[in-house]
Amino acid sequence: MVKTFQVYLSGKKCTYSCMHCRAHLADHDDLISKSFQGSQGRAYLFNNVVNVRIGQSEERYLLTGLHAVADIHCESCKTTIGWKYEQAFESSQKYKEGKYIIELIHLIKENGWDDYFAWNNCKSNKNFDSFAFFDLKSSSSNCAKKQAQKIT
């Protein structure tokens, strides 16, 4: 039996992980779009993913037309989490080639999201009330601590 080593997306980066086993799947910087539809609901389009196994390519009719896609499976728990666009047959869909869809039902956000939302709020000076569920008091950034004071 071969031991599979997982890629760990380290640092204070915001990451997306497998909901079922918590294996890291993608970095927030690789997120292209949140406006996709999967077979089980909403899905995200990513430029790069890690810790996945790519299945056999097959042609499927999706909402945007005919595509050659390959299912992707979490390397750790073997759950089918989405697909990779291998080929798009319509010119307007070519931007998807080589990109990955992961369905939201299989994703969980981890690492640094507290600081990410606080930093974005300080940067844009927007109302922060919608993110009140984050524990910003334990955050390392001064801006996040100020936001936590406003919330509580």
Legacy VTK file of the C-alpha trace (Angstrom):
# vtk DataFile Version 3.0
C-alpha trace
ASCII
DATASET POLYDATA
POINTS 152 float
0.000 0.000 0.000
1.306 3.433 -0.960
1.181 6.317 1.509
-0.399 9.435 -0.020
0.912 12.737 1.303
-1.473 15.647 1.369
-0.655 19.185 0.365
-1.136 21.551 3.294
-1.961 25.140 2.368
-0.154 26.856 5.222
0.143 30.330 6.613
-2.605 32.833 7.334
-4.227 32.214 3.969
-7.933 31.616 3.697
-8.467 28.091 2.430
-11.284 25.827 1.344
-11.271 22.274 2.713
-13.248 19.092 2.204
-16.347 19.148 4.411
-16.066 15.408 4.997
-12.404 14.971 6.008
-10.971 18.531 6.247
-8.265 17.930 3.632
-7.236 21.226 2.047
-8.627 21.687 -1.469
-7.997 25.255 -2.606
-6.594 28.639 -1.675
-8.953 31.626 -1.728
-6.573 33.337 -4.180
-7.440 30.624 -6.733
-11.189 31.312 -6.551
-12.427 32.598 -9.909
-16.211 32.691 -9.455
-18.940 31.897 -6.926
-21.658 31.978 -9.598
-21.730 28.367 -10.739
-24.317 25.622 -10.411
-23.406 22.043 -9.616
-25.543 18.922 -9.614
-26.200 19.406 -5.872
-26.565 23.197 -5.724
-24.203 26.158 -5.833
-20.575 25.637 -6.783
-17.328 27.605 -7.004
-14.931 27.760 -9.958
-11.231 27.508 -9.030
-8.074 28.000 -11.057
-6.091 25.399 -9.063
-6.926 22.713 -6.508
-4.870 20.296 -4.393
-5.444 16.872 -2.846
-7.809 15.698 -5.569
-7.788 12.766 -7.961
-9.060 13.397 -11.483
-11.273 10.724 -13.038
-11.862 9.776 -16.671
-12.933 12.528 -19.046
-16.415 12.270 -20.557
-18.712 14.525 -22.543
-21.671 15.972 -20.635
-24.395 18.451 -21.438
-24.276 21.061 -18.673
-26.338 24.241 -18.248
-23.951 26.111 -20.555
-23.704 23.468 -23.267
-21.578 20.475 -24.143
-18.290 20.068 -22.237
-15.693 17.353 -21.761
-15.346 17.041 -17.978
-13.682 14.705 -15.492
-15.021 14.155 -11.986
-12.672 15.133 -9.171
-12.503 13.186 -5.923
-11.007 14.164 -2.580
-7.732 12.264 -2.330
-8.248 11.659 1.370
-11.879 10.503 1.726
-12.571 9.622 -1.951
-15.778 11.721 -2.066
-16.727 13.100 -5.494
-16.597 16.851 -4.891
-16.928 18.338 -8.380
-15.307 18.184 -11.808
-12.560 19.549 -14.012
-13.392 21.202 -17.324
-11.185 19.442 -19.862
-12.696 20.963 -23.014
-15.449 23.398 -23.896
-17.021 23.062 -27.328
-18.500 26.578 -27.480
-16.113 29.506 -27.907
-17.832 31.527 -25.154
-17.050 28.745 -22.655
-13.342 28.243 -23.472
-12.272 30.190 -20.352
-13.368 27.188 -18.239
-10.872 24.772 -19.773
-8.435 23.474 -17.181
-10.474 24.955 -14.316
-12.191 23.131 -11.455
-15.713 23.178 -10.045
-16.208 22.255 -6.392
-19.750 22.093 -5.075
-20.444 24.116 -1.935
-22.025 21.137 -0.210
-18.504 19.648 -0.023
-16.599 22.804 1.055
-15.751 24.374 4.379
-13.800 27.621 4.879
-10.753 27.459 7.147
-7.656 29.408 8.255
-7.602 33.160 8.572
-11.176 34.001 7.557
-11.589 36.151 10.686
-8.708 38.391 9.690
-9.683 38.291 6.016
-13.162 39.711 6.640
-11.913 42.226 9.192
-9.150 43.397 6.859
-11.566 43.775 3.943
-13.934 45.741 6.153
-11.192 48.097 7.342
-10.028 48.494 3.773
-13.466 49.345 2.415
-15.100 50.885 5.541
-18.298 48.925 4.973
-20.833 47.861 7.580
-19.514 44.753 9.350
-22.742 43.551 10.977
-23.240 40.633 8.595
-19.998 39.040 9.800
-20.783 39.229 13.509
-20.648 35.453 13.881
-16.833 35.403 13.603
-14.731 35.385 16.761
-12.620 38.447 16.067
-11.534 39.011 19.662
-8.872 36.335 19.273
-7.643 37.860 16.016
-4.092 39.117 15.706
-4.895 42.273 13.697
-5.691 45.569 15.417
-8.324 46.306 12.813
-10.102 43.027 13.596
-10.078 43.830 17.317
-11.659 47.229 16.616
-14.348 45.524 14.552
-15.002 43.038 17.381
-15.501 45.972 19.751
-18.072 47.467 17.361
-19.953 44.164 17.160
-20.122 43.429 20.873
LINES 1 153
152 0 1 2 3 4 5 6 7 8 9 10 11 12 13 14 15 16 17 18 19 20 21 22 23 24 25 26 27 28 29 30 31 32 33 34 35 36 37 38 39 40 41 42 43 44 45 46 47 48 49 50 51 52 53 54 55 56 57 58 59 60 61 62 63 64 65 66 67 68 69 70 71 72 73 74 75 76 77 78 79 80 81 82 83 84 85 86 87 88 89 90 91 92 93 94 95 96 97 98 99 100 101 102 103 104 105 106 107 108 109 110 111 112 113 114 115 116 117 118 119 120 121 122 123 124 125 126 127 128 129 130 131 132 133 134 135 136 137 138 139 140 141 142 143 144 145 146 147 148 149 150 151
